[in-house]
Structures are given as C-alpha cells and as structure tokens.
C-alpha cells in the first residue's frame, strides 16, 4: 500500500479489506515497532492470532528440478573489485558478494522482511521478539551447507557479529551492529540478539545487504587486522545459489550452480557470468539492442535513449520505486592540505565551504529541474531531501530554489569578490573547486550544466571524472576513491538500504567520519560534525514511539539540507534492463538487484 496512514490501515483491517497478517507486515515494513503494532491490534476488534511472517511470493514458474537453464549473463557497468560485503563501499561489490553469501533475511519490494537463512521471521506472537525491542531470537534453517559442504549453524552467526564488531576489521557495515550487547547461541539453529537498549529497528543486523553471514571455520583466522588479507575476500565460500569458479577483480565473475542450495529445485540457471566495466549506455545497448546480455544494472542513461532502445522489442526497461539520491557533497575539510599523511583531514577546515553562507550560495546555483528534465525524465524527480521514501520521514513543505542572482549576492556578502579575471577572491585565495564524479555520460553532462552556472557567478571549476571501478573501490590505498574525497565537491548516488533510514542517517554522525585511522571505511564522507545531529540520531535509535521517532528522523533529514552538507539533485527511481524472456527478479529498492537470484528464470 502506498501513501497510507495508520488510521486508514486500521479502518481497512476493521472492514476486512486487509488481513491481520497484511496489517502486521505493512506496519513492520514501514519501520513501526512490534510493541506498538500489538497495542494497535488490541484496540481493534479481536482477530485470531496469525504469525507475523511473510509468505513466499507466488511464482509463475514452479520448477520440478534444479538447473537446466543454461548460462545467465549479467552486466554491471561498475565492476566488482571485492566479494566481501562487510568490507565493501560500493553497490557493485555488495551485489557481487550477494551471488555467494547470504543474510538471515532480505527486504522484499514492499519492505517486508523475507527469510533466507532464517527459518522464519521473528514475532511477538511466536515468542521470538521482545515487545520492548530489547531482544530478538532468530531460528535458522536446518540442512543448509556452505559451498565446501560444512554445515551452516548458529556459530557462524555469532562469529559474523564478532567479525564485524572488531574495530580492527574496519567493517563498513559496523553501524548496523553497534547497538547489540551480545549475540548468543541458544542451540545449533537458534541465536538470540540482546540489544544495549530498546531498539525499534531490531531487523537492522543480519538483514539485507549489510547482513551477509560468514563461515566461521574459514574466516576466523582473518578477523581484525588480518581482515584485508583474507583470500576469501576474492574467493568467497557462502551458502548462496552459485559457487565461485573465477573472479577477476574489475572484470568478471564466473559462477556455477550450487547443487546443494537450500531452496528445493532452485536455482534455474546452470552457470552465471557477471561482466563488469564499460558504461551505462553500452550496457543498455547490450541488453535492449543486441540481446548479448540478459540483464543490466543501474540504467543511469538519458531517458530518450532508453525509450528508443526499448522500442526494438528485444528487452525492457524495468522501473521500480527508488530511495536513492544523486547528490553533490561539499567537503568540510581542506583537500589540498596534508596533515599526518592525510588530506581532507578533520584537523583542517575547507578554505570556503567552512562558511555556511558560501555553501548556501552553491545550493542556489544548482539547476536541479534542468538536470532532471534533460537527463533523467521518468527516471527521477527533483531532489529536495536525501531520504524521500518512505514518505513518513520526509519533512512537510520542503522547497528548493535555483537563483543565480541570489547566489552571487550571497558570495558578495561573504566577502568573496570578483577579481580582474571574473573569478572570486578573498584574502588572496581564489574560489576554485575541483568537482569530481565517476565516468558516466549522464554524470558528465550533469557536471557540465553545474560548471556553466557556477562559472557565471564567478567560481572557477575544474572537472574530474574517475573510472567507476576506481571511484567506488574499497581499496584504502587508492586516493581516487570517493571516501578519500580529495576534491572540493563530488557527486554520486546513495540512499537507505532498508525501509527504515536509521542506519543510513548514521552516515552524518561525527563517529562515522571517513579518515586514515579507519581505512576510510567511515561513511561520513563530507566530514560533517554537529553535536545536535549526533544527539538526534542517538535519540531516534531507542525511541519506540513511531510518531516521535519519525519526527526525529525528519529533523535530521532537514538538518543536512539546512547545513548544506549535501545538495540533492535527483531523487532517482530504480531502473534496470532485462531481456523480455527473463523473469522472477522482483526488484526492490531496499536490497541488491540480486536478492532473489535463486528465483530468476527464462521463458521460452
């Protein structure tokens, strides 16, 4: 259901137009805590107890045996370079990992928790979820084996938590686990997670892209400082539907069917190739024009090009609701001064972006509507906030403005005056920015639009385009990655990885600053530090009242705009390309495109 209120949903329940199960699923998927859902149900007419567990989605295709589908060819125009989700910073690496390693559960297109390695979804009714959000019990699937034949057990879940939480591991997913007090093995197929305090988002750990479970018997020697040296970062052994045959980082993944996969008669395809590299337009053509590939990810291609390719009748563009935002980040630190072997150090301040007046002027100089209309079309809407889905976390009455005259006036008032050559100066410092992003035709055209407008108000702009495989690399030794942020401005796409944005919003807390000390694994790329933001985030983390909690998240959502930490440009829809005979993908904005890979099939 879209655009509903709790009151409207209650009326639907009372009228019998939704079942009690659907009622519970919808509210859980929207991030409302189970204790409050129970209270709401108690206030309604009595209804028979129904397990709060999503049913398996109905499939057109019900196979009677595993395999037989031949080769599945996938095209990711940003190539994976590592296959360890807990050390990844780019979507491409999370996606590549998902072929092999799996979480306890995933988020389906409706935002509902869908069990994968878990036998069921925890619930108050089953006695596996605390009403106050202090603990949750996961019951695990029995009979699951790792690709090397060893059994998957509770020991692996406990170990994964220990691996992620070891500070020396420098896991990029650590923020989803910090509120856990302990993960206990109850028996071989049951684990109990006890939280430090009441936790409304009990499903943040071990679910979705941040929840991949690792085999203790193989990874244990590589926990902590040795994590980056693990051979399994490039040769994963998981429980997924396919087993690794070959991985050439930055190029290709080749995998074969897992004949012991834990879902009967799945997967359909015998072999898989995920080819990386190139660009979004060539990827679209490889599916929609030539049919060389079955599926291509992230169609950040001009909308008129996609429309013309789709008319050829070979493939289709899949549009689905999105939650990610193409945005500009402003560096709060100085990328041109080195301190202790590190640029963009939190010990420095940016020569002009440290002034909020300057940041606001830059915000007024970005023509978001022109970018959307010319380059994205139906692929997105003008961005106002970083979190725009679900709607309950979006502040009311949000506005944006494109006004070059106001931008120029604000720079004048901030003391940045035009010099003889038209470029603004102050105290002998020229207003020059290095504006970087990844190589992509849409992004380069976006850069050109922004450069033209900034130059018109007296800003010198140098553009830089970094190969995607490098820009989104997880390599701490690579200075051109976006977490290093050795530029004044940069642009890419990001958004929440679950229907609840709590973990996503942590990216602007002071303890998440990306820096040399954490191998640039911190997610606060802009180096923004605001004690009030930190306080709001901590308060939201334990607030069990969903209305109060939504208000706290709205305030954080507004704060990063008011402080001009980021400039949202496009709130993007999800887009992929698939051949007409490829089915079963069930794409969701809350998880990897490959979250349901075991269920993909080909018709005809």
HELIX and SHEET records of a PDB file:
HELIX    1   1 UNK A    6  UNK A   14  1                                   9    
HELIX    2   2 UNK A   20  UNK A   29  1                                  10    
HELIX    3   3 UNK A   34  UNK A   43  1                                  10    
HELIX    4   4 UNK A   85  UNK A   87  5                                   3    
HELIX    5   5 UNK A   91  UNK A   98  1                                   8    
HELIX    6   6 UNK A  154  UNK A  165  1                                  12    
HELIX    7   7 UNK A  167  UNK A  169  5                                   3    
HELIX    8   8 UNK A  174  UNK A  176  5                                   3    
HELIX    9   9 UNK A  208  UNK A  210  5                                   3    
HELIX   10  10 UNK A  216  UNK A  219  1                                   4    
HELIX   11  11 UNK A  220  UNK A  222  5                                   3    
HELIX   12  12 UNK A  224  UNK A  229  5                                   6    
HELIX   13  13 UNK A  231  UNK A  233  5                                   3    
HELIX   14  14 UNK A  280  UNK A  288  1                                   9    
HELIX   15  15 UNK A  303  UNK A  310  1                                   8    
HELIX   16  16 UNK A  356  UNK A  364  1                                   9    
HELIX   17  17 UNK A  368  UNK A  371  1                                   4    
HELIX   18  18 UNK A  372  UNK A  376  3                                   5    
HELIX   19  19 UNK A  377  UNK A  379  5                                   3    
HELIX   20  20 UNK A  391  UNK A  393  5                                   3    
HELIX   21  21 UNK A  404  UNK A  413  1                                  10    
HELIX   22  22 UNK A  441  UNK A  456  1                                  16    
HELIX   23  23 UNK A  468  UNK A  471  1                                   4    
HELIX   24  24 UNK A  502  UNK A  505  1                                   4    
HELIX   25  25 UNK A  506  UNK A  508  5                                   3    
HELIX   26  26 UNK A  510  UNK A  512  5                                   3    
HELIX   27  27 UNK A  516  UNK A  518  5                                   3    
HELIX   28  28 UNK A  531  UNK A  542  1                                  12    
HELIX   29  29 UNK A  546  UNK A  562  1                                  17    
HELIX   30  30 UNK A  597  UNK A  599  5                                   3    
SHEET    1   A10 UNK A 242  UNK A 248  0                                        
SHEET    2   A10 UNK A 252  UNK A 257 -1                                        
SHEET    3   A10 UNK A 271  UNK A 276 -1                                        
SHEET    4   A10 UNK A  71  UNK A  76  1                                        
SHEET    5   A10 UNK A 295  UNK A 296  1                                        
SHEET    6   A10 UNK A 566  UNK A 579 -1                                        
SHEET    7   A10 UNK A 315  UNK A 330 -1                                        
SHEET    8   A10 UNK A 489  UNK A 495 -1                                        
SHEET    9   A10 UNK A 432  UNK A 438  1                                        
SHEET   10   A10 UNK A 460  UNK A 466  1                                        
SHEET    1   B 7 UNK A 242  UNK A 248  0                                        
SHEET    2   B 7 UNK A 252  UNK A 257 -1                                        
SHEET    3   B 7 UNK A 271  UNK A 276 -1                                        
SHEET    4   B 7 UNK A  71  UNK A  76  1                                        
SHEET    5   B 7 UNK A 295  UNK A 296  1                                        
SHEET    6   B 7 UNK A 566  UNK A 579 -1                                        
SHEET    7   B 7 UNK A 380  UNK A 382 -1                                        
SHEET    1   C 2 UNK A 105  UNK A 107  0                                        
SHEET    2   C 2 UNK A 113  UNK A 115 -1                                        
SHEET    1   D 3 UNK A 135  UNK A 139  0                                        
SHEET    2   D 3 UNK A 190  UNK A 195 -1                                        
SHEET    3   D 3 UNK A 180  UNK A 187 -1                                        
SHEET    1   E 3 UNK A 417  UNK A 418  0                                        
SHEET    2   E 3 UNK A 424  UNK A 426 -1                                        
SHEET    3   E 3 UNK A 429  UNK A 430 -1                                        
SHEET    1   F 2 UNK A 582  UNK A 583  0                                        
SHEET    2   F 2 UNK A 601  UNK A 602 -1                                        
END                                                                             
